[in-house]
Amino acid sequence: MLFSNADEGWKEHMKQVQETFPDGTPIQDWFYQDSAPSLEELGRVYWLTDHHIEAGDALQTARIQALIDAIHQQGGGVLAVPEGTFRTGALFFRPHVHLYLAPGSMLLGSDDIADYPVLDTRIEGESCAYFSALINADRCDGFTVLGSGVIDGNGMKSWKAFWLRRTWNPQCTNKDEQRPRLLYVSNSKNVTVSGVRMQNSAFWTSHYYRCDHLRILDCSFYSPFEPVRSPSTDAIDLDVCCDVLVKGCDIHVNDDGIALKGGKGPWADQQEENGGNERILIEDCHYRFCHGCLTLGSESIHCKNVILRRCAVDYASNLLWLKFRPDTPQHFEHIAVEDMQGRVKNFLRVHRWTQFFDLKGRQEPPPSVAEHISLRRCEMECDVFCDAPEDLSDYSLTDFEVDDARVHCQQRGNAAWLQNNDCKKG
């Protein structure tokens, strides 16, 4: 029996056949709950304009934050943004306070870094002091963002400054330019982000740290790669997260589409603030342009049971990108890429990521392991089938499988390693 992806009959059929993650773990019913709550279900609605917060050029940070705090004190509800453009700096959501963006609405971020306070946060695989995001939610179980409006990071000024700084100092880091992220959710359960458009972020577009049961549904992510490249504007960064559904999203960013993070450094696997990503399901998305459809690393220590499936790709630099840091212990296992269609530069890329390499006194590089990696039923046009270094002796790469793949490539690259190191090719 055939079903469309959006058909309720298809969902029931897939539950009955009991789908599993790559290691055989059942995909729980939660992953089929792919509809967002209604606005009415979230509680009392507080429209900005009903509380003397007006659209226009004036910065409204203090007034919007005061309304968020008042909603929290009154037991919770929804901060609702009506049609129009409302300028703001960093906002901090409280437990039981949600965000709704009506059609035609926009939260436009300030392009002055002084409007984003420095606090203890998580960035680039480290817990440290850094600038807050535009939208922040910490320890907000049930936090929900929905609607069809826009959150705009107003990043052009910082993009230009970043590339100018790189011209002056090619070794400057991503953090040196002092750029805010667009959305940062941390230490929260049962989070839903649905329908909104996130665009023009100064830095990472959306970042989730220590979240579980996270749903990102039917969102669009945009940042340009020309005429000014928007550096490091990853659409979705999952950082020590488990039980995540990303479904129906539209992605066009000038860096990774979806990247799995979790820590970096020679002893990253021994630090309590770090950890792995597990049980991640990404499906039915449209990649228009990005560097990696699914990227594991460069700040990642363990990723397990990840599925990327049924997505269309207009153009991406890499379909599956394994970024191995020689200064970080990394283990990628039970990763499946299935039923993908489109155009990429590299079908599979295995890459030594040595930017800002630092063993910090460790005598030998920690191990890099990837096992039980499968790419199945993919129909792709690509420049290179496998972009990997000739010498793979410092990796442990086992149980790779490419099965029933119709890949039309200009170059095979280092495809020979699939016949070695206990790897196989279908």
N, C-alpha and C positions, 0 to 999 in steps of 0.2 A: 504494500500500500504506500502511495506517495503523499507527502504532505508538504506544504510550503512552510518556511521557517517561522512565519508569523501565525500559523494555524494552531488553534487550541488543540485540535486533534493530534497535531505533530508533537506538541508538548506532552500530551498524555501518553502517546506512543513511546516517546523517549524515556519517560519515567517507568513505563512498564518493562522496557527492555533492560532497565537498570544499567545506564551508562556508568563507566568507571573512569577514574583518572589513570594515567599511564602505569602506575604500579598496582592497579587493581582495586584501589580504594573506591567505594561507591560514590558517585556524584549525588549528593543529598538533594531532597526536594527543594531546599532553599534556593538552589541555583536556577530553578525554573520559575521563580517568583520575580518576573521581570517587568512588572508594572509599578509605577511610582504611586505614592498616596495622593489623594486629592488635597487641594488647598484646605477644604473644610475639615478634613481629618486631622490637620495639624494644630488646630486650636484657633483662638481668637486672632483676627487679622488686623495688623496695625499698619495702615498706609502712611508712607512718609509725609505726604501732603496734608494729611489730617493732623499732623503734629508739627506744623509750621516749618517743614523742611522742603525747600523748593528746588526745582531744577534750575540749572544755569551755571555760570562760571564760578560762583562762590564755593569755597571749600566747606563741606558740611560735616566734616569728621566728628567734631565734638557733639553736634546735635544728634547725629545718627547713633553714635556710641551711647549717648544718654538714653535714647529710646530703647536700644538693645538692653541696657541695664534695667530700665523700668519694666520691660516685658518680662525679664527674668524674675524680678522682684514680685511681679503680679502672678507668678505661677507658670509663665510660658506662653508661647504663641508664635506668630509669624511676623517678621519684619518684611513688609511688602513694598516693592519698588514699582510705582506706576509709570506710565508712559513719560518719557523725558530722560534727560541726561543729568545725573547727580554726581558731582565730583567729591571725592573723599580720599583720605589717607587710610592707614591701617585701621581695620575694625576687628573687634574681638567678641565673638559670639559666646554666649553663656549656655549652660544646660537648659534644654527645653525651649530654646529660641531658634527658630528656623528662618530660612531666607527664601522669598518668592520674588521672581522677576517677571513682571507682566509683559505681554507683547509690546514692543516698542520702547521698552525701558533699557537703561544702561547705567551701571555703576562704573564711573570712569576714575581710574586711579590717578592720584597725584604723581607727577614726574619729578618731585623733589624728595630725595631720600630722607630728608629731615622729618618727613611725615610718616616715617616707618621706624618706630622705636627699636633699639637694640635690646634683645632679651635672650635667655637661654632657649635654644631651639635645636633643630636638627638640619644639617645641610652637608651635602657631598660626603655622606657616609660617616659623619662625625657629629657628636653632640657638643655644642659650643655656643658661644655668644655670636649672634648674627642678627641681621635685620628681620623684622616681622614681615609677613606677607600682607597683601591687601585684605584678604578675607582669612581670618584665623579662627579655628575652633579646636580647643584642647579639652579633653575629658568631657566631651559632649555626646554621650550615648544617644543614639537616635537622631543625630543631627541630619537635617534634610535641606537640600538646595534644589529648588525646582522652578519651572516656568520656561518661557521661551525668550526671555530677555538676554542681555549681554553683560558680561563682566569684562571690562577692557583695561589692560594694564598700562596703556599709554607709554609704551616702552621705547619709542623712537629715540628720545634724547639719550637714554642709557646705552642703546645699541651703538649709536655713533661714537659715544664716549669710550665704549669698550674697544672698538676697533682702533680708535686713535691711540688708546693706551697700549694696545698690542703692538702698534707701530713703534712706539717709544720703547716699550719693554716687552719683547716676545715671550718672556717667561712669566708674565703676570697671570695670576690664577683667575678663575671664574668669580671668586669672591672679592677680588681686589677692586673691581669697579663699583661694588656696593649697590647691588640691585635687589629689589624685593621680588619674591614669588607672587603669583596671582592668588592661589588658593592653597592653604595648608591646614590639614586636619590631622590631629594626633591623639593617640591614647583614647580612641573612641570605638564603640561597637555599634553595629546596626546603622551604618551611615548610608544615605542615598543622595546621589547627585544626578539629577535628571533633567534633560531637555535644554539646558542653558548653553549659550555660546560663550566660550572663554577665548579671548583674543589679545594679541599684542602684549603679551607678558614681557616684563623686563628680564626675567630669569625663568626658572621652571614654571610651567603653566599650572599644573596641579600636583601636589605632593602629599602623600598619605603615609604617616609614620605610626607604627604599632596600632593599626586598625584591623578589626576583624568583622566579618560579615559586612563587607563594603560593596555597594552596587553603584556603578557608573553607567547610566542608561541614556542612550539617544542624545548625547552631548556632542557639540562640535568644538574643535580646538584649532585655532588658526594663529600662525605667525609667519611673516614673509621670509623668503630667502633671496629676494631681489626687490628693488634695487639696493636696499640696505639689508644685509643678513641679520637676523635676530638671533644672537648667539645663545646656545644652551636653553632653548625654550621648549624642552621636553613636554609632550602633551600630558602624560600620566607617569608619575614616578611612584612605585610601590616600594616601601621601605619597611621591612619587618612586618609584613601584612599576611594574613591568612584568610581563606574563604572570601574570595573576591570575584565578582562578576562584572566584566566590562562588555557591554552589548550595544550594538547599533550606533556606535560613535563614528563621527566623521573627523578625520585627522589630517591636518596640513600644518606642519611645524618645521622649523629649521634645526632640528636635532632629533632625538629618538622619539618615536611615537609612544611606545610603552617600554619603560625600563624598570628592571627589578634591581633594587639596591638593598643595603643591609649592613654596611660597614666596610672599612678599609684599614689597612695597616698590618704589620707582621703578626700581631697578636689579636687581631680583630675578633676572632672566634672565641676569645676568652673574656671579652668585655660585655658586661651585662646589658648595656644599652643597644648592642648589636644583635642580629639574629637573622633568621631565614624568612623566605617567602614560600608559602605552601598552599596548594589547592587554589590555583588561579585559573579562571576560565574566561577567555577572550574570544568573542564570536560576533559574526555578522557586522563587522565594521568596514569602513571605507577609508583606505589610506590614499590620500591624494599626493602628498610628498612628505618624506621624512628620511632621516638617516637610518633608522632601524625599525622595522615593524615590531619585532620583539628583541630586546637587547638585555642580556644577562651580564651585569657589570656596568661600569667599571668599579663601582663601590658595592660589591656583593659578595657574601661569604657562602650562602647556601640557598639554592632554589630547587624546589621539588614539587612534582605534580602540577605542571603548567601545560595548558592546552591553548593553542592559537588556531582557530578554525573558521572556515567559511567567510573569509574576508576578501574583498577586492582591493587590488593595489594598482593605482595609476603609475606611480613611480616611487621607489624607495632605494636607498643605497644598499640596504641589506634586508633580506627576509628574516633570517635568524642570525643574530650576531652574538657570539660568545667572546666577551671582553675579559681576558685574563690579566690581572695585575700581578707581576712577578713579586711584589712586596706584600701580597695578601693571600691567606689560605682561602681557596674557593672550591666549591663542590656544586656542580650542576647535574641534576639527575631526574630522570623520568619527565622529559620535556617532549611534547608532541606538537607538530605543526601539520595541519591537515586541511585538505580541500580549499587551498588558496588559489587565486587566479590573478594574473596581472603581469606587471613589468617591474623588475628589480635590476640593480647593477650586479649584486652578488646574491646567489641563491643561499649559500651558507658561507659565513665568514668566521674564522677562528683567528683571534687577533691578540697579540701582546700589547697591552695598554701600559705604556711606560711613562706617561705624562706625570711629572712630579714624583717619580719613583723614589722611595726612601725605605730602606730596610731597618732603619733606626737601631742599628747595632746587631740585628739578627745575622748570624753567620751565613746561613744558607736560605735561599728563597723558599717560602712555604709551598706546599703542594698545590697543583692545579689539576682538578679532576672533573671530567664530564663523562657521563655514562647513561645508557638507555635514552638516547636522543633519536627521535624518529621524525621523518618528513614524508608524509604520505599523500597520495592523490592530489598533488599540486600541479597545476598547469600554468607554467610561468615562462616568460621571455626574460633572458638575463644576459649580461655581458660575460660573467664568470660563474661557472658552476660552484666551485669551491675555492674561495680565497683564504689560503692558509699558508703559513711558513713551511719551507721545505724541511726544516729540522723541527720535529715535534717531540724530541726526546725528553724535554722537560715537562711534558704534559702526560697525564694518564687519560687517554681517550678510548673508551671501549663501548661496544654495543651501540654503534651508530647504524641507523637503517634509513635508506632512501627507497621507498616502495611505491610502485605504480605512479611514478612522477613523469609527467610530460614536460620536460624542461628543455627549451631550445636556447642553447648558449653559444656565444661566439668563441669562448675559451673554456676549457675544462679546468684550468688552474691546477691546484694540487689535489685532484680527485683520487690519485693513487692511494692516499692514506686510508681511504674507505676499505681497501682490500687488505690493509695491514692493521696492526694494533687491535686485533679481534673485532674489527668493524666489518659490517656487511652492507652490500648494496643490492636493492631489489630491482 
